[in-house]
Amino acid sequence: MENGLLPRMYQYSRAIYRSIKDLIDPWADQETQLEYRRAVLAACEDTVERLAKDPRYFSKPERTLFQDIRRYFPITYQGQVNWAITEGIGAAVEFIEEQIESGAFDGGVARCRATTRKGKPCQRTPLPEREYCPSHQHLETVAA
Ligand SMILES: [Zn+2]
């Protein structure tokens, strides 16, 4: 992702992975454990990637991730895994929301700051170095 958000998102997936990797089925043989760890890490990364691309349309990412990987953990650890995922994804969502609020990020693409006549945010790309698109550039002149 060109805006540099994704590398920061991977910090969250790695943090989740680190907090749960030692809970992976301890009775599986070494090779299986390795395979499980890879699958768990990949699922964590998939989730934050999807979150970075579609923060507004990915509802309950923590539940999706837990459903994807719970089978790699003994039933007795699943509560702990679920908690770690909820905490980790919660932190990632908070980070993305801050980015959206500050206007630094909106699905990876900058958007015009104007509101359309229908009351919806304008979806057009702003002019280079500007906050408004060509149809709304007069707003910028007024504000300045
Ligand atoms: Zn516009």
Backbone and ligand atoms as CSV (ligand in chain L), in Angstrom:
chain,resi,resn,atom,element,x,y,z
A,1,MET,N,N,0.843,-1.196,0.000
A,1,MET,CA,C,0.000,0.000,0.000
A,1,MET,C,C,0.875,1.242,0.000
A,2,GLU,N,N,0.566,2.160,-0.878
A,2,GLU,CA,C,1.472,3.266,-1.113
A,2,GLU,C,C,1.557,4.255,0.052
A,3,ASN,N,N,0.499,4.361,0.857
A,3,ASN,CA,C,0.522,5.360,1.918
A,3,ASN,C,C,1.254,4.892,3.178
A,4,GLY,N,N,1.858,3.710,3.131
A,4,GLY,CA,C,2.679,3.265,4.249
A,4,GLY,C,C,1.900,2.759,5.449
A,5,LEU,N,N,0.611,2.553,5.268
A,5,LEU,CA,C,-0.204,2.089,6.386
A,5,LEU,C,C,0.026,0.604,6.677
A,6,LEU,N,N,0.179,-0.171,5.617
A,6,LEU,CA,C,0.255,-1.613,5.783
A,6,LEU,C,C,1.425,-2.082,6.664
A,7,PRO,N,N,2.643,-1.534,6.485
A,7,PRO,CA,C,3.718,-1.960,7.387
A,7,PRO,C,C,3.345,-1.755,8.851
A,8,ARG,N,N,2.640,-0.663,9.131
A,8,ARG,CA,C,2.233,-0.429,10.511
A,8,ARG,C,C,1.142,-1.395,10.938
A,9,MET,N,N,0.302,-1.809,9.986
A,9,MET,CA,C,-0.730,-2.792,10.308
A,9,MET,C,C,-0.108,-4.138,10.657
A,10,TYR,N,N,1.001,-4.478,9.995
A,10,TYR,CA,C,1.647,-5.757,10.287
A,10,TYR,C,C,2.203,-5.800,11.708
A,11,GLN,N,N,2.469,-4.629,12.293
A,11,GLN,CA,C,2.887,-4.640,13.698
A,11,GLN,C,C,1.778,-5.213,14.575
A,12,TYR,N,N,0.533,-4.932,14.199
A,12,TYR,CA,C,-0.588,-5.452,14.974
A,12,TYR,C,C,-0.769,-6.950,14.768
A,13,SER,N,N,-0.614,-7.402,13.507
A,13,SER,CA,C,-0.776,-8.844,13.278
A,13,SER,C,C,0.344,-9.629,13.965
A,14,ARG,N,N,1.555,-9.073,13.947
A,14,ARG,CA,C,2.667,-9.752,14.626
A,14,ARG,C,C,2.449,-9.796,16.135
A,15,ALA,N,N,1.922,-8.694,16.677
A,15,ALA,CA,C,1.666,-8.661,18.120
A,15,ALA,C,C,0.631,-9.716,18.514
A,16,ILE,N,N,-0.408,-9.859,17.686
A,16,ILE,CA,C,-1.429,-10.872,17.975
A,16,ILE,C,C,-0.792,-12.257,17.897
A,17,TYR,N,N,-0.037,-12.477,16.835
A,17,TYR,CA,C,0.604,-13.773,16.641
A,17,TYR,C,C,1.501,-14.125,17.832
A,18,ARG,N,N,2.341,-13.156,18.240
A,18,ARG,CA,C,3.253,-13.412,19.366
A,18,ARG,C,C,2.497,-13.765,20.641
A,19,SER,N,N,1.329,-13.136,20.823
A,19,SER,CA,C,0.614,-13.369,22.078
A,19,SER,C,C,-0.118,-14.709,22.099
A,20,ILE,N,N,-0.267,-15.370,20.939
A,20,ILE,CA,C,-1.020,-16.634,20.936
A,20,ILE,C,C,-0.230,-17.826,20.412
A,21,LYS,N,N,0.938,-17.602,19.826
A,21,LYS,CA,C,1.649,-18.715,19.172
A,21,LYS,C,C,2.012,-19.846,20.141
A,22,ASP,N,N,2.291,-19.507,21.398
A,22,ASP,CA,C,2.657,-20.553,22.354
A,22,ASP,C,C,1.456,-21.340,22.873
A,23,LEU,N,N,0.276,-20.917,22.458
A,23,LEU,CA,C,-0.930,-21.639,22.885
A,23,LEU,C,C,-1.363,-22.664,21.830
A,24,ILE,N,N,-0.678,-22.658,20.687
A,24,ILE,CA,C,-0.995,-23.605,19.620
A,24,ILE,C,C,-0.805,-25.035,20.133
A,25,ASP,N,N,-1.770,-25.856,19.736
A,25,ASP,CA,C,-1.835,-27.259,20.161
A,25,ASP,C,C,-0.497,-27.861,20.587
A,26,PRO,N,N,-0.249,-27.979,21.897
A,26,PRO,CA,C,1.053,-28.462,22.372
A,26,PRO,C,C,1.246,-29.967,22.155
A,27,TRP,N,N,0.169,-30.686,21.828
A,27,TRP,CA,C,0.294,-32.131,21.651
A,27,TRP,C,C,0.519,-32.533,20.195
A,28,ALA,N,N,0.470,-31.572,19.299
A,28,ALA,CA,C,0.744,-31.879,17.894
A,28,ALA,C,C,2.255,-32.099,17.721
A,29,ASP,N,N,2.633,-32.907,16.719
A,29,ASP,CA,C,4.074,-33.102,16.503
A,29,ASP,C,C,4.687,-31.818,15.959
A,30,GLN,N,N,6.024,-31.783,15.976
A,30,GLN,CA,C,6.724,-30.543,15.653
A,30,GLN,C,C,6.365,-29.980,14.278
A,31,GLU,N,N,6.295,-30.881,13.310
A,31,GLU,CA,C,6.003,-30.457,11.939
A,31,GLU,C,C,4.599,-29.847,11.837
A,32,THR,N,N,3.660,-30.497,12.497
A,32,THR,CA,C,2.287,-29.994,12.489
A,32,THR,C,C,2.222,-28.639,13.187
A,33,GLN,N,N,2.940,-28.518,14.304
A,33,GLN,CA,C,2.954,-27.242,15.027
A,33,GLN,C,C,3.468,-26.105,14.156
A,34,LEU,N,N,4.531,-26.426,13.390
A,34,LEU,CA,C,5.113,-25.433,12.493
A,34,LEU,C,C,4.089,-24.989,11.456
A,35,GLU,N,N,3.396,-25.982,10.926
A,35,GLU,CA,C,2.367,-25.720,9.922
A,35,GLU,C,C,1.238,-24.871,10.533
A,36,TYR,N,N,0.845,-25.179,11.755
A,36,TYR,CA,C,-0.195,-24.428,12.444
A,36,TYR,C,C,0.255,-22.979,12.663
A,37,ARG,N,N,1.522,-22.824,13.076
A,37,ARG,CA,C,2.028,-21.464,13.321
A,37,ARG,C,C,1.984,-20.617,12.057
A,38,ARG,N,N,2.387,-21.233,10.947
A,38,ARG,CA,C,2.344,-20.511,9.670
A,38,ARG,C,C,0.915,-20.112,9.318
A,39,ALA,N,N,-0.006,-21.046,9.530
A,39,ALA,CA,C,-1.409,-20.774,9.202
A,39,ALA,C,C,-1.971,-19.661,10.090
A,40,VAL,N,N,-1.594,-19.678,11.367
A,40,VAL,CA,C,-2.081,-18.658,12.304
A,40,VAL,C,C,-1.525,-17.291,11.920
A,41,LEU,N,N,-0.229,-17.233,11.622
A,41,LEU,CA,C,0.390,-15.961,11.229
A,41,LEU,C,C,-0.254,-15.429,9.947
A,42,ALA,N,N,-0.457,-16.332,8.971
A,42,ALA,CA,C,-1.058,-15.918,7.694
A,42,ALA,C,C,-2.472,-15.377,7.907
A,43,ALA,N,N,-3.234,-16.023,8.788
A,43,ALA,CA,C,-4.608,-15.566,9.051
A,43,ALA,C,C,-4.593,-14.191,9.727
A,44,CYS,N,N,-3.648,-13.980,10.654
A,44,CYS,CA,C,-3.533,-12.673,11.321
A,44,CYS,C,C,-3.203,-11.600,10.285
A,45,GLU,N,N,-2.282,-11.918,9.378
A,45,GLU,CA,C,-1.890,-10.939,8.349
A,45,GLU,C,C,-3.038,-10.655,7.386
A,46,ASP,N,N,-3.736,-11.704,6.975
A,46,ASP,CA,C,-4.894,-11.522,6.077
A,46,ASP,C,C,-5.909,-10.568,6.698
A,47,THR,N,N,-6.145,-10.770,7.997
A,47,THR,CA,C,-7.157,-9.960,8.671
A,47,THR,C,C,-6.766,-8.485,8.688
A,48,VAL,N,N,-5.511,-8.186,9.056
A,48,VAL,CA,C,-5.134,-6.753,9.096
A,48,VAL,C,C,-5.034,-6.164,7.686
A,49,GLU,N,N,-4.678,-6.974,6.700
A,49,GLU,CA,C,-4.647,-6.478,5.316
A,49,GLU,C,C,-6.045,-6.079,4.873
A,50,ARG,N,N,-6.993,-6.964,5.173
A,50,ARG,CA,C,-8.370,-6.693,4.795
A,50,ARG,C,C,-8.896,-5.467,5.534
A,51,LEU,N,N,-8.513,-5.357,6.779
A,51,LEU,CA,C,-8.910,-4.222,7.601
A,51,LEU,C,C,-8.338,-2.920,7.033
A,52,ALA,N,N,-7.107,-2.970,6.567
A,52,ALA,CA,C,-6.471,-1.774,6.014
A,52,ALA,C,C,-7.134,-1.356,4.704
A,53,LYS,N,N,-7.600,-2.358,3.944
A,53,LYS,CA,C,-8.219,-2.046,2.655
A,53,LYS,C,C,-9.655,-1.587,2.802
A,54,ASP,N,N,-10.351,-2.176,3.733
A,54,ASP,CA,C,-11.802,-1.981,3.840
A,54,ASP,C,C,-12.248,-1.719,5.261
A,55,PRO,N,N,-11.680,-0.724,5.930
A,55,PRO,CA,C,-11.957,-0.590,7.366
A,55,PRO,C,C,-13.429,-0.407,7.693
A,56,ARG,N,N,-14.188,0.191,6.736
A,56,ARG,CA,C,-15.583,0.472,7.051
A,56,ARG,C,C,-16.526,-0.662,6.726
A,57,TYR,N,N,-16.050,-1.596,5.914
A,57,TYR,CA,C,-16.963,-2.654,5.473
A,57,TYR,C,C,-16.607,-4.009,6.046
A,58,PHE,N,N,-15.577,-4.041,6.896
A,58,PHE,CA,C,-15.168,-5.303,7.504
A,58,PHE,C,C,-15.703,-5.294,8.928
A,59,SER,N,N,-16.906,-5.849,9.095
A,59,SER,CA,C,-17.471,-5.827,10.440
A,59,SER,C,C,-17.032,-7.066,11.201
A,60,LYS,N,N,-16.819,-6.920,12.483
A,60,LYS,CA,C,-16.396,-7.992,13.387
A,60,LYS,C,C,-15.148,-8.738,12.903
A,61,PRO,N,N,-14.071,-8.012,12.601
A,61,PRO,CA,C,-12.851,-8.701,12.150
A,61,PRO,C,C,-12.302,-9.661,13.207
A,62,GLU,N,N,-12.487,-9.322,14.499
A,62,GLU,CA,C,-11.952,-10.189,15.540
A,62,GLU,C,C,-12.668,-11.541,15.551
A,63,ARG,N,N,-13.960,-11.500,15.239
A,63,ARG,CA,C,-14.714,-12.756,15.224
A,63,ARG,C,C,-14.293,-13.614,14.021
A,64,THR,N,N,-14.107,-12.947,12.879
A,64,THR,CA,C,-13.674,-13.659,11.671
A,64,THR,C,C,-12.332,-14.341,11.906
A,65,LEU,N,N,-11.394,-13.593,12.490
A,65,LEU,CA,C,-10.070,-14.170,12.732
A,65,LEU,C,C,-10.148,-15.332,13.720
A,66,PHE,N,N,-10.904,-15.171,14.767
A,66,PHE,CA,C,-11.019,-16.244,15.750
A,66,PHE,C,C,-11.623,-17.504,15.123
A,67,GLN,N,N,-12.661,-17.314,14.314
A,67,GLN,CA,C,-13.270,-18.466,13.636
A,67,GLN,C,C,-12.271,-19.168,12.714
A,68,ASP,N,N,-11.412,-18.361,12.077
A,68,ASP,CA,C,-10.438,-18.914,11.137
A,68,ASP,C,C,-9.380,-19.767,11.824
A,69,ILE,N,N,-8.995,-19.393,13.035
A,69,ILE,CA,C,-7.821,-20.060,13.627
A,69,ILE,C,C,-8.092,-20.850,14.900
A,70,ARG,N,N,-9.305,-20.828,15.387
A,70,ARG,CA,C,-9.561,-21.494,16.668
A,70,ARG,C,C,-9.220,-22.982,16.643
A,71,ARG,N,N,-9.337,-23.602,15.464
A,71,ARG,CA,C,-9.081,-25.044,15.376
A,71,ARG,C,C,-7.630,-25.419,15.658
A,72,TYR,N,N,-6.728,-24.455,15.622
A,72,TYR,CA,C,-5.321,-24.752,15.885
A,72,TYR,C,C,-4.990,-24.741,17.379
A,73,PHE,N,N,-5.987,-24.441,18.207
A,73,PHE,CA,C,-5.742,-24.321,19.639
A,73,PHE,C,C,-6.590,-25.299,20.427
A,74,PRO,N,N,-6.025,-25.827,21.520
A,74,PRO,CA,C,-6.857,-26.708,22.360
A,74,PRO,C,C,-8.022,-25.897,22.936
A,75,ILE,N,N,-9.115,-26.576,23.165
A,75,ILE,CA,C,-10.331,-25.914,23.634
A,75,ILE,C,C,-10.080,-25.106,24.910
A,76,THR,N,N,-9.188,-25.599,25.774
A,76,THR,CA,C,-8.924,-24.928,27.053
A,76,THR,C,C,-8.224,-23.584,26.870
A,77,TYR,N,N,-7.581,-23.366,25.714
A,77,TYR,CA,C,-6.885,-22.097,25.476
A,77,TYR,C,C,-7.710,-21.121,24.639
A,78,GLN,N,N,-8.832,-21.575,24.140
A,78,GLN,CA,C,-9.554,-20.753,23.169
A,78,GLN,C,C,-10.075,-19.431,23.741
A,79,GLY,N,N,-10.415,-19.453,25.036
A,79,GLY,CA,C,-10.860,-18.217,25.675
A,79,GLY,C,C,-9.752,-17.179,25.668
A,80,GLN,N,N,-8.554,-17.652,25.995
A,80,GLN,CA,C,-7.379,-16.778,26.029
A,80,GLN,C,C,-7.037,-16.270,24.625
A,81,VAL,N,N,-7.147,-17.160,23.637
A,81,VAL,CA,C,-6.877,-16.782,22.242
A,81,VAL,C,C,-7.881,-15.724,21.791
A,82,ASN,N,N,-9.140,-15.962,22.105
A,82,ASN,CA,C,-10.196,-15.021,21.724
A,82,ASN,C,C,-9.943,-13.650,22.344
A,83,TRP,N,N,-9.535,-13.635,23.603
A,83,TRP,CA,C,-9.254,-12.374,24.297
A,83,TRP,C,C,-8.089,-11.642,23.629
A,84,ALA,N,N,-7.010,-12.391,23.333
A,84,ALA,CA,C,-5.827,-11.774,22.696
A,84,ALA,C,C,-6.173,-11.186,21.326
A,85,ILE,N,N,-7.008,-11.900,20.580
A,85,ILE,CA,C,-7.419,-11.420,19.253
A,85,ILE,C,C,-8.267,-10.156,19.394
A,86,THR,N,N,-9.204,-10.179,20.336
A,86,THR,CA,C,-10.080,-9.020,20.529
A,86,THR,C,C,-9.257,-7.789,20.905
A,87,GLU,N,N,-8.293,-7.968,21.814
A,87,GLU,CA,C,-7.424,-6.856,22.211
A,87,GLU,C,C,-6.604,-6.346,21.021
A,88,GLY,N,N,-5.974,-7.281,20.314
A,88,GLY,CA,C,-5.069,-6.922,19.221
A,88,GLY,C,C,-5.784,-6.258,18.067
A,89,ILE,N,N,-6.926,-6.822,17.672
A,89,ILE,CA,C,-7.691,-6.236,16.572
A,89,ILE,C,C,-8.292,-4.904,17.012
A,90,GLY,N,N,-8.709,-4.834,18.270
A,90,GLY,CA,C,-9.242,-3.580,18.806
A,90,GLY,C,C,-8.225,-2.457,18.668
A,91,ALA,N,N,-6.959,-2.758,18.983
A,91,ALA,CA,C,-5.895,-1.752,18.870
A,91,ALA,C,C,-5.692,-1.351,17.408
A,92,ALA,N,N,-5.752,-2.333,16.507
A,92,ALA,CA,C,-5.562,-2.057,15.077
A,92,ALA,C,C,-6.707,-1.187,14.543
A,93,VAL,N,N,-7.934,-1.495,14.964
A,93,VAL,CA,C,-9.104,-0.729,14.514
A,93,VAL,C,C,-9.001,0.710,15.028
A,94,GLU,N,N,-8.589,0.857,16.276
A,94,GLU,CA,C,-8.427,2.186,16.864
A,94,GLU,C,C,-7.408,3.003,16.067
A,95,PHE,N,N,-6.314,2.352,15.711
A,95,PHE,CA,C,-5.278,3.016,14.923
A,95,PHE,C,C,-5.833,3.483,13.574
A,96,ILE,N,N,-6.561,2.601,12.892
A,96,ILE,CA,C,-7.132,2.959,11.590
A,96,ILE,C,C,-8.127,4.098,11.732
A,97,GLU,N,N,-8.950,4.037,12.782
A,97,GLU,CA,C,-9.939,5.106,12.977
A,97,GLU,C,C,-9.271,6.456,13.189
A,98,GLU,N,N,-8.166,6.449,13.936
A,98,GLU,CA,C,-7.414,7.699,14.120
A,98,GLU,C,C,-6.919,8.230,12.780
A,99,GLN,N,N,-6.451,7.307,11.933
A,99,GLN,CA,C,-5.956,7.711,10.621
A,99,GLN,C,C,-7.077,8.309,9.777
A,100,ILE,N,N,-8.252,7.688,9.836
A,100,ILE,CA,C,-9.388,8.175,9.055
A,100,ILE,C,C,-9.824,9.541,9.579
A,101,GLU,N,N,-9.909,9.666,10.912
A,101,GLU,CA,C,-10.333,10.926,11.514
A,101,GLU,C,C,-9.406,12.076,11.160
A,102,SER,N,N,-8.121,11.797,11.156
A,102,SER,CA,C,-7.160,12.858,10.851
A,102,SER,C,C,-7.129,13.145,9.349
A,103,GLY,N,N,-7.907,12.366,8.582
A,103,GLY,CA,C,-7.985,12.584,7.148
A,103,GLY,C,C,-6.796,12.023,6.392
A,104,ALA,N,N,-5.939,11.292,7.113
A,104,ALA,CA,C,-4.726,10.787,6.487
A,104,ALA,C,C,-5.003,9.536,5.654
A,105,PHE,N,N,-6.148,8.928,5.883
A,105,PHE,CA,C,-6.391,7.643,5.256
A,105,PHE,C,C,-7.875,7.420,5.064
A,106,ASP,N,N,-8.241,7.008,3.871
A,106,ASP,CA,C,-9.623,6.604,3.646
A,106,ASP,C,C,-9.608,5.490,2.612
A,107,GLY,N,N,-9.516,4.289,3.106
A,107,GLY,CA,C,-9.416,3.153,2.196
A,107,GLY,C,C,-8.173,3.230,1.339
A,108,GLY,N,N,-7.149,3.905,1.840
A,108,GLY,CA,C,-5.885,3.997,1.119
A,108,GLY,C,C,-5.887,5.084,0.058
A,109,VAL,N,N,-7.025,5.771,-0.120
A,109,VAL,CA,C,-7.121,6.774,-1.173
A,109,VAL,C,C,-7.583,8.094,-0.566
A,110,ALA,N,N,-6.951,9.192,-0.960
A,110,ALA,CA,C,-7.386,10.505,-0.498
A,110,ALA,C,C,-8.732,10.836,-1.126
A,111,ARG,N,N,-9.587,11.505,-0.353
A,111,ARG,CA,C,-10.910,11.895,-0.853
A,111,ARG,C,C,-11.117,13.387,-0.690
A,112,CYS,N,N,-11.914,13.931,-1.601
A,112,CYS,CA,C,-12.329,15.324,-1.507
A,112,CYS,C,C,-13.063,15.531,-0.172
A,113,ARG,N,N,-12.830,16.664,0.478
A,113,ARG,CA,C,-13.426,16.900,1.795
A,113,ARG,C,C,-14.839,17.465,1.732
A,114,ALA,N,N,-15.318,17.730,0.533
A,114,ALA,CA,C,-16.639,18.357,0.407
A,114,ALA,C,C,-17.762,17.352,0.665
A,115,THR,N,N,-18.949,17.907,0.931
A,115,THR,CA,C,-20.151,17.103,1.066
A,115,THR,C,C,-21.016,17.393,-0.158
A,116,THR,N,N,-21.570,16.369,-0.748
A,116,THR,CA,C,-22.373,16.565,-1.956
A,116,THR,C,C,-23.747,17.132,-1.591
A,117,ARG,N,N,-24.507,17.512,-2.590
A,117,ARG,CA,C,-25.835,18.072,-2.330
A,117,ARG,C,C,-26.744,17.043,-1.657
A,118,LYS,N,N,-26.440,15.763,-1.858
A,118,LYS,CA,C,-27.240,14.719,-1.208
A,118,LYS,C,C,-26.777,14.471,0.233
A,119,GLY,N,N,-25.794,15.226,0.662
A,119,GLY,CA,C,-25.333,15.104,2.047
A,119,GLY,C,C,-24.330,14.000,2.279
A,120,LYS,N,N,-23.810,13.435,1.191
A,120,LYS,CA,C,-22.812,12.375,1.347
A,120,LYS,C,C,-21.418,12.920,1.072
A,121,PRO,N,N,-20.399,12.295,1.695
A,121,PRO,CA,C,-19.044,12.782,1.404
A,121,PRO,C,C,-18.717,12.589,-0.072
A,122,CYS,N,N,-18.112,13.598,-0.671
A,122,CYS,CA,C,-17.698,13.515,-2.067
A,122,CYS,C,C,-16.663,12.405,-2.198
A,123,GLN,N,N,-16.793,11.571,-3.209
A,123,GLN,CA,C,-15.913,10.417,-3.376
A,123,GLN,C,C,-14.787,10.679,-4.360
A,124,ARG,N,N,-14.710,11.915,-4.879
A,124,ARG,CA,C,-13.732,12.169,-5.934
A,124,ARG,C,C,-12.341,12.443,-5.378
A,125,THR,N,N,-11.371,12.259,-6.240
A,125,THR,CA,C,-9.975,12.457,-5.852
A,125,THR,C,C,-9.642,13.946,-5.852
A,126,PRO,N,N,-9.022,14.417,-4.771
A,126,PRO,CA,C,-8.677,15.840,-4.748
A,126,PRO,C,C,-7.611,16.171,-5.781
A,127,LEU,N,N,-7.527,17.445,-6.118
A,127,LEU,CA,C,-6.455,17.918,-6.994
A,127,LEU,C,C,-5.128,17.708,-6.255
A,128,PRO,N,N,-4.043,17.575,-6.999
A,128,PRO,CA,C,-2.753,17.364,-6.325
A,128,PRO,C,C,-2.475,18.455,-5.293
A,129,GLU,N,N,-2.048,18.032,-4.096
A,129,GLU,CA,C,-1.706,18.973,-3.015
A,129,GLU,C,C,-2.913,19.755,-2.495
A,130,ARG,N,N,-4.098,19.353,-2.891
A,130,ARG,CA,C,-5.302,20.074,-2.464
A,130,ARG,C,C,-6.214,19.154,-1.669
A,131,GLU,N,N,-7.197,19.762,-1.007
A,131,GLU,CA,C,-8.135,18.969,-0.218
A,131,GLU,C,C,-9.459,18.737,-0.932
A,132,TYR,N,N,-9.654,19.429,-2.072
A,132,TYR,CA,C,-10.922,19.310,-2.784
A,132,TYR,C,C,-10.712,18.870,-4.235
A,133,CYS,N,N,-11.749,18.257,-4.785
A,133,CYS,CA,C,-11.707,17.820,-6.178
A,133,CYS,C,C,-11.977,19.019,-7.106
A,134,PRO,N,N,-11.843,18.842,-8.427
A,134,PRO,CA,C,-12.080,19.961,-9.352
A,134,PRO,C,C,-13.458,20.602,-9.171
A,135,SER,N,N,-14.528,19.811,-8.945
A,135,SER,CA,C,-15.858,20.423,-8.820
A,135,SER,C,C,-16.029,21.189,-7.518
A,136,HIS,N,N,-15.208,20.887,-6.524
A,136,HIS,CA,C,-15.370,21.557,-5.228
A,136,HIS,C,C,-14.209,22.479,-4.891
A,137,GLN,N,N,-13.365,22.741,-5.856
A,137,GLN,CA,C,-12.163,23.512,-5.512
A,137,GLN,C,C,-12.471,24.943,-5.065
A,138,HIS,N,N,-13.656,25.452,-5.446
A,138,HIS,CA,C,-14.026,26.792,-4.984
A,138,HIS,C,C,-14.135,26.855,-3.464
A,139,LEU,N,N,-14.465,25.716,-2.825
A,139,LEU,CA,C,-14.576,25.688,-1.365
A,139,LEU,C,C,-13.237,25.988,-0.704
A,140,GLU,N,N,-12.195,25.500,-1.340
A,140,GLU,CA,C,-10.867,25.724,-0.801
A,140,GLU,C,C,-10.525,27.222,-0.833
A,141,THR,N,N,-10.887,27.849,-1.926
A,141,THR,CA,C,-10.631,29.290,-2.089
A,141,THR,C,C,-11.361,30.087,-0.999
A,142,VAL,N,N,-12.612,29.661,-0.704
A,142,VAL,CA,C,-13.400,30.350,0.317
A,142,VAL,C,C,-12.741,30.206,1.690
A,143,ALA,N,N,-12.296,28.980,1.989
A,143,ALA,CA,C,-11.719,28.711,3.312
A,143,ALA,C,C,-10.394,29.443,3.495
A,144,ALA,N,N,-9.668,29.678,2.418
A,144,ALA,CA,C,-8.320,30.244,2.538
A,144,ALA,C,C,-8.312,31.765,2.776
L,1,ZN,ZN,ZN,-15.510,17.027,-4.444
